[in-house]
Amino acid sequence: MPIKMAADHKILSIDSDLNKIQDYDLLLERILYEARRVVNADAGSIYIREDDQIAIKYAQNDTKQKRLPPGEKEVYPLFKIPINEKSISGYVAMTGNSLRLRDVYHLPAGLPFSYASKYDQESNYKTTSMLTVPLINQDDVVRGVIQIINATDKTGKVISFTKADEELVCHFATKATEALQRARINRKLITRPIAMAEMRDPKETGAHVNRVAGYSGELYEHWAYKQGLPVKRIASEKDNFKQAAMLHDVGKVAISDLILKKPAKFTEEEYLIMQTHTWRGAHLFDDPESDMEAMALDVALTHHENWDGTGYPGWVDLKTGKPTKIGLDGRALRRKGEEISIWGRIVAIADVYDALVSARVYKQAWTEEKVLDELRAMKGSKFDPAVVDIFFEIYPRILQVRQRYPDAAAD
């Protein structure tokens, strides 16, 4: 098979895989991974345009990842770069032209940009060859930048990127930008009911639901890894789960503004009404037509259930909210332990953590230490002990999600 034909076939295969991914953030990660894979690059990062800057969204580094224990992920700093000619990625975002550099420490004379070696110093890594490619949409607007680092040969030796590599990644970037546009539209469709809730409930902010989804995805991935689930299944379920987690409080669209916006403590009657947002939200996904909708049903219904059986709503009819399981004492039965889906058990801790660390018009944020102590105290009562353990095992990744979605950026 001719080289160009083989390359085109490879891109078509990757394009098909990208179009199966629904979650925007997971798609960004996958795009970066595939861009590195097609040219055998050791590391890289992907940036998305935000006004007159580009913000790093994800970074990957095989060399550094190999230094970590199995199941752990590299946590990297998040930052923004001005779109101008002073940096390599900023220059590519400004001009819309790709750059192929043999050695970033020995750039040709006359170039307006320089390489920021501080990133190598901070990460104990040596960047040599670099290929930086713009993500340009159908309106010829630069939406982001892919920067891949250190092409390697079959022995692992760092080599230069070739002209063929550049052409291949540029072609791939076109397909990737199309996939990102589709994912953006998909996220907007999912977040429309969330936006309705945000207008009515001061607790439901866009940043909050993105953080809850982000925490939930990371918690699930590590839980699934420890369960020994297949990699492809983990990737597929994480994709669906992150979207479902965003919809955890969608049932609040059916709750009165008088209750949602009440700054004082609820009366007993108001609290009972508020509890109905669980089954009302689940009812929206009754008779689910996809795995994501089935997860969304589970999440909406069970994210306020407690491990010890003291949560709500219990076993109820999704249309009426009436109990469907009654105990010998005549009381409605509650879900407990593993009767609660793993989706609900994960979102439970993600939702509570974010609520406690976040400042709102009606409350101050708790200190991080106080929040972590509270989560430990609720281990085995409100929360699944195994999920609490996983939370602390991946805590640096939790903090990174918070940094990625600050309140000021979305409220």
PABA-248172 format. One record per residue (C-alpha): residue in one letter; x, y, z. Coordinates in nm, 4 decimals. Layout:
PT   rest         c1         c2         c3
PT      A          X          Y          Z
...
//
This chain:
PT   rest         c1         c2         c3
PT      M     0.0000     0.0000     0.0000
PT      P     0.1476     0.3422    -0.0973
PT      I     0.2615     0.5532     0.2003
PT      K     0.0087     0.8337     0.1404
PT      M    -0.2784     0.5872     0.1034
PT      A    -0.1760     0.4130     0.4256
PT      A    -0.1610     0.7484     0.6063
PT      D    -0.5053     0.8481     0.4764
PT      H    -0.6458     0.5129     0.5865
PT      K    -0.4969     0.5638     0.9332
PT      I    -0.6567     0.9100     0.9634
PT      L    -0.9957     0.7778     0.8506
PT      S    -0.9775     0.5046     1.1132
PT      I    -0.8901     0.7559     1.3856
PT      D    -1.1622     0.9930     1.2651
PT      S    -1.4177     0.7161     1.3082
PT      D    -1.2984     0.6584     1.6647
PT      L    -1.3068     1.0303     1.7491
PT      N    -1.6651     1.0598     1.6334
PT      K    -1.7708     0.7976     1.8865
PT      I    -1.6589     1.0186     2.1763
PT      Q    -1.9298     1.2499     2.3097
PT      D    -1.7611     1.4260     2.6031
PT      Y    -1.5669     1.7365     2.5010
PT      D    -1.2848     1.6980     2.7529
PT      L    -1.2311     1.3303     2.6805
PT      L    -1.2234     1.4140     2.3113
PT      L    -0.9474     1.6693     2.3709
PT      E    -0.7432     1.4042     2.5520
PT      R    -0.7996     1.1510     2.2758
PT      I    -0.7099     1.3998     2.0009
PT      L    -0.3789     1.4712     2.1703
PT      Y    -0.3108     1.1012     2.2176
PT      E    -0.3843     1.0187     1.8531
PT      A    -0.1829     1.3142     1.7219
PT      R     0.1174     1.1822     1.9129
PT      R     0.0540     0.8239     1.8113
PT      V     0.0415     0.8838     1.4355
PT      V     0.3952     1.0271     1.4396
PT      N     0.5313     0.8327     1.7381
PT      A     0.5827     1.1375     1.9636
PT      D     0.6756     1.1044     2.3293
PT      A     0.4827     1.4024     2.4665
PT      G     0.2520     1.6882     2.3810
PT      S    -0.0180     1.9297     2.4856
PT      I    -0.3407     2.0685     2.3454
PT      Y    -0.4580     2.4276     2.3804
PT      I    -0.7976     2.5862     2.3203
PT      R    -0.8501     2.9516     2.2350
PT      E    -1.0048     3.1714     2.5037
PT      D    -1.0382     3.5296     2.3764
PT      D    -0.6841     3.6609     2.3131
PT      Q    -0.5124     3.3674     2.4835
PT      I    -0.4782     2.9942     2.4413
PT      A    -0.5331     2.7788     2.7495
PT      I    -0.3622     2.4446     2.7961
PT      K    -0.6296     2.1805     2.8454
PT      Y    -0.4368     1.8543     2.8513
PT      A    -0.0769     1.7410     2.8469
PT      Q     0.0669     1.3926     2.8001
PT      N     0.4179     1.2611     2.8475
PT      D     0.5012     0.8931     2.8055
PT      T     0.8439     0.9242     2.9671
PT      K     0.7071     1.0873     3.2817
PT      Q     0.4035     0.8565     3.2904
PT      K     0.6321     0.5521     3.3024
PT      R     0.7842     0.6855     3.6233
PT      L     0.4464     0.6615     3.8009
PT      P     0.2939     0.3542     3.9683
PT      P     0.0345     0.1629     3.7591
PT      G    -0.3071     0.3305     3.7618
PT      E    -0.1776     0.6787     3.8410
PT      K    -0.1890     0.9718     3.6000
PT      E     0.0483     1.2623     3.5563
PT      V    -0.0890     1.5886     3.6981
PT      Y     0.0388     1.8935     3.5131
PT      P     0.0032     2.2708     3.5643
PT      L    -0.2720     2.4598     3.3847
PT      F    -0.1837     2.7962     3.2337
PT      K    -0.2649     3.0384     2.9519
PT      I    -0.0412     3.1881     2.6844
PT      P    -0.1028     3.5161     2.4979
PT      I    -0.1725     3.4814     2.1282
PT      N     0.1297     3.6657     1.9935
PT      E     0.4655     3.5997     1.8305
PT      K     0.6654     3.5617     2.1531
PT      S     0.5928     3.1919     2.2131
PT      I     0.5824     2.8966     1.9752
PT      S     0.2216     2.7986     2.0453
PT      G     0.1117     3.1637     2.0587
PT      Y     0.2754     3.2249     1.7207
PT      V     0.0966     2.9297     1.5615
PT      A    -0.2358     3.0457     1.7080
PT      M    -0.1720     3.3982     1.5759
PT      T    -0.0614     3.3035     1.2242
PT      G    -0.2573     2.9837     1.1668
PT      N     0.0593     2.8243     1.0278
PT      S     0.2206     2.5048     1.1534
PT      L     0.5781     2.4977     1.2840
PT      R     0.8238     2.2082     1.2638
PT      L     1.1330     2.2600     1.4767
PT      R     1.4365     2.0308     1.4859
PT      D     1.5674     2.1516     1.8243
PT      V     1.3868     2.4114     2.0355
PT      Y     1.7112     2.4951     2.2167
PT      H     1.8844     2.5847     1.8899
PT      L     1.6293     2.7790     1.6871
PT      P     1.7264     2.9403     1.3548
PT      A     1.8250     3.3059     1.3775
PT      G     1.5632     3.5688     1.3030
PT      L     1.2600     3.3920     1.4471
PT      P     1.0401     3.6161     1.6663
PT      F     0.9668     3.3493     1.9258
PT      S     1.1760     3.1555     2.1748
PT      Y     1.1308     2.8347     2.3690
PT      A     1.0320     2.8667     2.7357
PT      S     1.2809     2.6259     2.8906
PT      K     1.1335     2.6761     3.2375
PT      Y     0.8734     2.4074     3.1610
PT      D     1.1485     2.1512     3.1073
PT      Q     1.3255     2.2622     3.4232
PT      E     1.0085     2.2358     3.6309
PT      S     0.9198     1.8915     3.4979
PT      N     1.2690     1.7400     3.4758
PT      Y     1.2242     1.6695     3.1047
PT      K     1.4203     1.7608     2.7908
PT      T     1.2286     1.8863     2.4886
PT      T     1.4134     1.8638     2.1578
PT      S     1.2030     1.8252     1.8428
PT      M     0.8621     1.9906     1.8259
PT      L     0.5681     2.0029     1.5856
PT      T     0.2983     2.2643     1.6503
PT      V    -0.0202     2.2637     1.4422
PT      P    -0.3266     2.4928     1.4532
PT      L    -0.6825     2.3677     1.4936
PT      I    -0.8719     2.5703     1.2320
PT      N    -1.2496     2.5485     1.1941
PT      Q    -1.4554     2.5687     0.8755
PT      D    -1.4706     2.9492     0.9083
PT      D    -1.0881     2.9652     0.9012
PT      V    -1.0743     3.0676     1.2681
PT      V    -0.8002     2.9183     1.4850
PT      R    -0.9782     2.7392     1.7700
PT      G    -0.6715     2.5880     1.9316
PT      V    -0.3273     2.4365     1.8926
PT      I    -0.1798     2.0870     1.9114
PT      Q     0.1835     2.0794     2.0155
PT      I     0.3654     1.7466     2.0025
PT      I     0.7134     1.6896     2.1337
PT      N     1.0067     1.4586     2.0704
PT      A     0.9453     1.2288     1.7770
PT      T     1.1064     0.8911     1.8460
PT      D     1.2324     0.6045     1.6343
PT      K     1.1716     0.2352     1.6988
PT      T     1.4476     0.2268     1.9609
PT      G     1.3050     0.5230     2.1533
PT      K     1.5728     0.7649     2.0367
PT      V     1.4527     1.1241     1.9892
PT      I     1.4564     1.2280     1.6231
PT      S     1.3243     1.5178     1.4151
PT      F     0.9708     1.5373     1.2812
PT      T     0.9603     1.5016     0.9030
PT      K     0.7686     1.6999     0.6432
PT      A     0.5453     1.3938     0.6018
PT      D     0.4774     1.4003     0.9773
PT      E     0.3748     1.7639     0.9534
PT      E     0.1385     1.6982     0.6624
PT      L    -0.0124     1.4001     0.8415
PT      V    -0.0783     1.5895     1.1657
PT      C    -0.2188     1.8907     0.9772
PT      H    -0.4608     1.6587     0.7974
PT      F    -0.5490     1.4966     1.1282
PT      A    -0.6022     1.8407     1.2876
PT      T    -0.8717     1.9198     1.0316
PT      K    -1.0646     1.6058     1.1264
PT      A    -1.0044     1.6723     1.4960
PT      T    -1.1461     2.0251     1.4723
PT      E    -1.4625     1.8889     1.3105
PT      A    -1.4998     1.6367     1.5928
PT      L    -1.4512     1.9110     1.8529
PT      Q    -1.7224     2.1221     1.6925
PT      R    -1.9615     1.8267     1.7102
PT      A    -1.8706     1.7689     2.0757
PT      R    -1.9307     2.1370     2.1557
PT      I    -2.2778     2.1152     2.0054
PT      N    -2.3440     1.7951     2.1981
PT      R    -2.2378     1.9594     2.5251
PT      K    -2.4654     2.2561     2.4584
PT      L    -2.7594     2.0212     2.4044
PT      I    -2.6853     1.8434     2.7311
PT      T    -2.6351     2.1625     2.9287
PT      R    -2.9517     2.3405     2.8137
PT      P    -3.1662     2.1955     3.0936
PT      I    -2.8766     2.2680     3.3303
PT      A    -2.8798     2.6307     3.2160
PT      M    -3.2501     2.6432     3.3012
PT      A    -3.1754     2.5134     3.6493
PT      E    -2.8904     2.7636     3.6855
PT      M    -3.1268     3.0539     3.6173
PT      R    -3.3535     2.9329     3.8956
PT      D    -3.1187     2.7786     4.1523
PT      P    -2.8108     2.9711     4.2774
PT      K    -2.6432     2.6394     4.3648
PT      E    -2.6535     2.5042     4.0093
PT      T    -2.3773     2.6865     3.8233
PT      G    -2.2210     2.5833     3.4956
PT      A    -1.8840     2.5470     3.6653
PT      H    -2.0362     2.3288     3.9376
PT      V    -2.1806     2.0733     3.6970
PT      N    -1.8582     2.0635     3.4952
PT      R    -1.6580     2.0042     3.8113
PT      V    -1.8939     1.7330     3.9352
PT      A    -1.8665     1.5637     3.5958
PT      G    -1.4878     1.6001     3.6015
PT      Y    -1.4506     1.4605     3.9537
PT      S    -1.6890     1.1780     3.8703
PT      G    -1.5006     1.0793     3.5564
PT      E    -1.1674     1.0645     3.7384
PT      L    -1.3156     0.8695     4.0308
PT      Y    -1.4810     0.6193     3.7980
PT      E    -1.1663     0.5690     3.5908
PT      H    -0.9576     0.4806     3.8975
PT      W    -1.2363     0.2657     4.0469
PT      A    -1.2709     0.0761     3.7181
PT      Y    -0.8943     0.0310     3.6907
PT      K    -0.8867    -0.1221     4.0392
PT      Q    -1.1760    -0.3490     3.9379
PT      G    -0.9686    -0.4744     3.6459
PT      L    -1.2189    -0.3659     3.3804
PT      P    -1.1055    -0.3662     3.0152
PT      V    -0.9499    -0.0410     2.8946
PT      K    -1.2006     0.0059     2.6111
PT      R    -1.4941    -0.0426     2.8467
PT      I    -1.3493     0.2094     3.0916
PT      A    -1.3073     0.4681     2.8154
PT      S    -1.6605     0.4173     2.6827
PT      E    -1.8260     0.4230     3.0243
PT      K    -1.6263     0.7254     3.1394
PT      D    -1.7446     0.9116     2.8292
PT      N    -2.1106     0.8357     2.8993
PT      F    -2.0777     0.8833     3.2742
PT      K    -1.9323     1.2333     3.2548
PT      Q    -2.2318     1.3467     3.0515
PT      A    -2.4736     1.1731     3.2870
PT      A    -2.3076     1.3287     3.5923
PT      M    -2.3697     1.6758     3.4518
PT      L    -2.7412     1.6010     3.4695
PT      H    -2.7484     1.4929     3.8348
PT      D    -2.9773     1.7782     3.9436
PT      V    -3.1791     1.8186     3.6231
PT      G    -3.4971     1.7378     3.8182
PT      K    -3.4746     2.0766     3.9894
PT      V    -3.6443     2.2276     3.6846
PT      A    -3.9644     2.0864     3.8359
PT      I    -3.9131     2.2492     4.1787
PT      S    -4.0684     2.5850     4.2696
PT      D    -3.8490     2.8970     4.2654
PT      L    -3.9768     2.9776     4.6131
PT      I    -3.7952     2.6692     4.7395
PT      L    -3.4908     2.6746     4.5119
PT      K    -3.4056     3.0359     4.5925
PT      K    -3.4931     3.0283     4.9610
PT      P    -3.1839     3.1492     5.1543
PT      A    -3.3037     3.0160     5.4884
PT      K    -3.3351     2.6579     5.6099
PT      F    -3.6152     2.4546     5.4505
PT      T    -3.9241     2.3613     5.6455
PT      E    -3.9927     1.9891     5.6695
PT      E    -4.2512     2.0188     5.3915
PT      E    -4.0145     2.2159     5.1671
PT      Y    -3.7381     1.9632     5.2235
PT      L    -3.9675     1.6793     5.1183
PT      I    -4.0575     1.8708     4.8023
PT      M    -3.6906     1.9341     4.7270
PT      Q    -3.6213     1.5622     4.7595
PT      T    -3.8551     1.4946     4.4682
PT      H    -3.5991     1.6399     4.2245
PT      T    -3.4308     1.2979     4.2294
PT      W    -3.7134     1.0890     4.0891
PT      R    -3.8457     1.3752     3.8767
PT      G    -3.5046     1.4013     3.7113
PT      A    -3.4870     1.0244     3.6673
PT      H    -3.8330     1.0258     3.5082
PT      L    -3.6947     1.2393     3.2240
PT      F    -3.4829     0.9387     3.1242
PT      D    -3.7426     0.6687     3.1842
PT      D    -3.7265     0.4098     2.9059
PT      P    -3.3683     0.5135     2.8156
PT      E    -3.2550     0.4813     2.4554
PT      S    -2.8798     0.4851     2.5195
PT      D    -2.6240     0.3867     2.7807
PT      M    -2.5789     0.7531     2.8674
PT      E    -2.9507     0.7983     2.9341
PT      A    -2.9543     0.4854     3.1505
PT      M    -2.6661     0.6279     3.3533
PT      A    -2.8370     0.9680     3.3739
PT      L    -3.1460     0.7980     3.5155
PT      D    -2.9348     0.6209     3.7781
PT      V    -2.7401     0.9338     3.8675
PT      A    -3.0441     1.1592     3.9015
PT      L    -3.2277     0.9003     4.1095
PT      T    -2.9539     0.7824     4.3453
PT      H    -2.7017     1.0631     4.4024
PT      H    -2.8670     1.1485     4.7369
PT      E    -2.8805     0.7893     4.8593
PT      N    -2.6520     0.7091     5.1531
PT      W    -2.4346     0.4023     5.1934
PT      D    -2.6010     0.3226     5.5281
PT      G    -2.9548     0.3478     5.3888
PT      T    -3.0487     0.6867     5.5367
PT      G    -3.0670     0.8793     5.2092
PT      Y    -3.3480     0.9437     4.9626
PT      P    -3.5659     0.8815     4.7638
PT      G    -3.5386     0.5032     4.8054
PT      W    -3.7324     0.2603     4.5874
PT      V    -3.9959     0.4772     4.4212
PT      D    -4.2146     0.4933     4.1135
PT      L    -4.0564     0.7389     3.8704
PT      K    -4.3911     0.8851     3.7661
PT      T    -4.5484     0.9372     4.1071
PT      G    -4.2639     0.9176     4.3566
PT      K    -4.4621     0.6659     4.5613
PT      P    -4.2682     0.3861     4.7355
PT      T    -4.2509     0.0565     4.5485
PT      K    -4.0881    -0.1488     4.8255
PT      I    -4.2285    -0.1638     5.1777
PT      G    -4.0599    -0.3283     5.4758
PT      L    -4.2215    -0.5575     5.7341
PT      D    -4.2647    -0.2552     5.9596
PT      G    -4.4751    -0.0832     5.6948
PT      R    -4.2098     0.1756     5.6129
PT      A    -4.0747     0.2496     5.2667
PT      L    -3.7424     0.0761     5.2049
PT      R    -3.4311     0.2766     5.1246
PT      R    -3.1409     0.1835     4.9030
PT      K    -2.8183     0.1057     5.0830
PT      G    -2.4713    -0.0278     5.0085
PT      E    -2.4311    -0.1774     4.6648
PT      E    -2.8044    -0.1473     4.6020
PT      I    -2.7021     0.2054     4.5032
PT      S    -2.5467     0.2112     4.1566
PT      I    -2.1772     0.2894     4.1331
PT      W    -2.2773     0.5956     3.9302
PT      G    -2.4841     0.7322     4.2170
PT      R    -2.2209     0.6448     4.4768
PT      I    -1.9541     0.8354     4.2859
PT      V    -2.1626     1.1441     4.2081
PT      A    -2.2704     1.1588     4.5732
PT      I    -1.9202     1.2369     4.6968
PT      A    -1.8370     1.4539     4.3934
PT      D    -2.1457     1.6696     4.4498
PT      V    -2.0958     1.7080     4.8253
PT      Y    -1.7256     1.7872     4.7939
PT      D    -1.7876     2.0604     4.5384
PT      A    -2.0767     2.2091     4.7351
PT      L    -1.8653     2.2347     5.0503
PT      V    -1.5534     2.3874     4.8918
PT      S    -1.7515     2.6398     4.6855
PT      A    -1.8600     2.9848     4.8000
PT      R    -2.2146     3.0855     4.7184
PT      V    -2.4299     3.3915     4.7855
PT      Y    -2.5888     3.2076     5.0768
PT      K    -2.2725     3.0558     5.2317
PT      Q    -1.8967     3.0786     5.2581
PT      A    -1.6686     2.8070     5.1285
PT      W    -1.5347     2.5640     5.3847
PT      T    -1.1598     2.5328     5.4211
PT      E    -1.0080     2.2449     5.2272
PT      E    -0.8924     2.0774     5.5491
PT      K    -1.2411     2.0939     5.7005
PT      V    -1.3984     1.9494     5.3859
PT      L    -1.1546     1.6595     5.3713
PT      D    -1.2129     1.5846     5.7402
PT      E    -1.5880     1.5829     5.6736
PT      L    -1.5527     1.3368     5.3866
PT      R    -1.3456     1.1061     5.6060
PT      A    -1.6072     1.1317     5.8808
PT      M    -1.8846     1.0302     5.6383
PT      K    -1.6965     0.7256     5.5091
PT      G    -1.9161     0.4207     5.5603
PT      S    -2.2237     0.6220     5.6558
PT      K    -2.3060     0.8635     5.3757
PT      F    -2.0417     0.7447     5.1299
PT      D    -1.9160     0.4130     4.9956
PT      P    -1.5867     0.3513     5.1831
PT      A    -1.4146     0.2315     4.8650
PT      V    -1.5095     0.5496     4.6769
PT      V    -1.3831     0.7665     4.9638
PT      D    -1.0507     0.5822     4.9516
PT      I    -1.0291     0.6385     4.5763
PT      F    -1.1073     1.0084     4.6232
PT      F    -0.8008     1.0500     4.8421
PT      E    -0.5848     0.8313     4.6182
PT      I    -0.6471     1.0627     4.3217
PT      Y    -0.6854     1.3856     4.5189
PT      P    -0.4312     1.5786     4.3034
PT      R    -0.6479     1.5031     3.9989
PT      I    -0.9533     1.6304     4.1873
PT      L    -0.7744     1.9589     4.2531
PT      Q    -0.6817     1.9859     3.8865
PT      V    -1.0477     1.9551     3.7862
PT      R    -1.1291     2.2422     4.0241
PT      Q    -0.8585     2.4517     3.8640
PT      R    -0.9909     2.3731     3.5163
PT      Y    -1.3436     2.4943     3.5987
PT      P    -1.3283     2.7956     3.8338
PT      D    -1.6572     2.9632     3.9203
PT      A    -1.5537     3.2954     3.7699
PT      A    -1.5066     3.1310     3.4309
PT      A    -1.8584     2.9970     3.4028
PT      D    -2.0917     3.1953     3.6283
//
